[in-house]
Each structure stands twice: as structure tokens, then as C-alpha cells.
Amino acid sequence: MRNISMERRAEARAAGRETVRVETRARLVRAVLAFLDGNGVRLTGEDRERIASCTDDALVESWLFKAPFVSSASELFEDDSPRR
């Protein structure tokens, strides 16, 4: 019985970590979009969907660092490997 409880706790912790990752990524996506919008970068619906649907944490983070300095979506997506 004790092992089952420990397994459930481990599963719950793993699920909690995943939830935090997903929520953090969503915040980063909102920040990327806010930087781009604030700097007047025009995005198509396809561009917004590409950013919003990305599940690669490292890629979203790289967009966040680039977003304040780009003047177009193509600049933002430059050098992206196919990690979507």
C-alpha cells in the first residue's frame, strides 16, 4: 500500500511540474506578443498561431529575447530550426 501512495505522489508532482511549465510558456508567449505589438510589428494570424501554439520552451524563450529588437515576424523566426 505504501508504494502505491508514493507512486501517486510522484505522479502528482510530475503533473504539477508540467502544469507549471505550460503556464510559464503561456506567459512567455504573451510577453513575446506584447513586445511585438508594442513595437508595431505586424503579425498575420498565421504568425500569431505559430507563436501561440509552439510547445518548444527553448524556442519561445529565444523569441522572447529577440522580440524587443525585431521589426518583422520574419526576423523573429529567422534561424529557427523546425522545433514547433
C-alpha positions as CSV (number, residue, x, y, z in Angstrom):
1,M,0.0,0.0,0.0
2,R,2.8,2.4,0.9
3,N,4.4,2.1,-2.6
4,I,1.1,3.0,-4.3
5,S,0.9,6.1,-2.3
6,M,4.5,7.1,-3.1
7,E,3.8,6.4,-6.8
8,R,0.7,8.6,-6.7
9,R,2.7,11.4,-5.0
10,A,5.4,11.1,-7.7
11,E,2.8,11.3,-10.4
12,A,1.1,14.3,-8.8
13,R,4.5,16.1,-8.5
14,A,5.2,15.3,-12.2
15,A,1.8,16.6,-13.2
16,G,2.4,19.7,-11.1
17,R,5.7,20.4,-12.8
18,E,4.2,20.0,-16.2
19,T,1.4,22.4,-15.3
20,V,3.9,25.0,-14.2
21,R,5.9,24.5,-17.4
22,V,2.8,25.0,-19.6
23,E,1.7,28.1,-17.6
24,T,5.2,29.6,-17.8
25,R,5.3,29.0,-21.5
26,A,1.9,30.7,-21.9
27,R,3.2,33.7,-20.0
28,L,6.3,33.9,-22.2
29,V,4.1,33.7,-25.3
30,R,2.0,36.6,-24.1
31,A,5.2,38.6,-23.4
32,V,6.6,37.9,-26.9
33,L,3.3,39.0,-28.4
34,A,3.2,42.1,-26.2
35,F,6.7,43.1,-27.2
36,L,5.9,42.7,-30.9
37,D,2.6,44.5,-30.6
38,G,4.2,47.3,-28.6
39,N,6.9,47.8,-31.2
40,G,4.4,47.9,-34.0
41,V,5.5,44.6,-35.6
42,R,2.6,43.5,-37.8
43,L,1.8,39.8,-37.4
44,T,-0.5,37.7,-39.5
45,G,-2.9,35.3,-37.9
46,E,-0.6,32.5,-39.0
47,D,2.3,34.2,-37.2
48,R,0.3,34.6,-34.0
49,E,-0.8,31.0,-34.2
50,R,2.8,29.8,-34.8
51,I,3.9,31.7,-31.6
52,A,0.9,30.7,-29.5
53,S,1.0,27.0,-30.5
54,C,4.7,26.5,-30.0
55,T,5.4,23.8,-27.4
56,D,9.2,24.2,-27.5
57,D,10.2,26.1,-24.3
58,A,13.6,27.0,-25.6
59,L,12.2,28.4,-28.9
60,V,9.6,30.5,-27.1
61,E,12.4,31.8,-24.8
62,S,14.6,32.7,-27.8
63,W,11.7,34.6,-29.3
64,L,11.3,36.5,-26.1
65,F,14.9,37.6,-26.2
66,K,14.6,38.6,-29.8
67,A,11.2,40.2,-29.7
68,P,12.2,43.7,-28.4
69,F,14.8,44.0,-31.3
70,V,13.0,42.8,-34.4
71,S,10.9,44.8,-36.9
72,S,9.2,41.9,-38.6
73,A,7.9,38.4,-37.9
74,S,10.4,37.0,-40.4
75,E,13.3,38.5,-38.3
76,L,11.8,36.8,-35.2
77,F,11.5,33.5,-36.9
78,E,15.0,33.7,-38.5
79,D,17.4,30.9,-37.6
80,D,14.6,28.8,-36.1
81,S,15.1,25.1,-36.5
82,P,11.9,23.1,-37.1
83,R,11.1,22.6,-33.4
84,R,7.4,23.5,-33.4
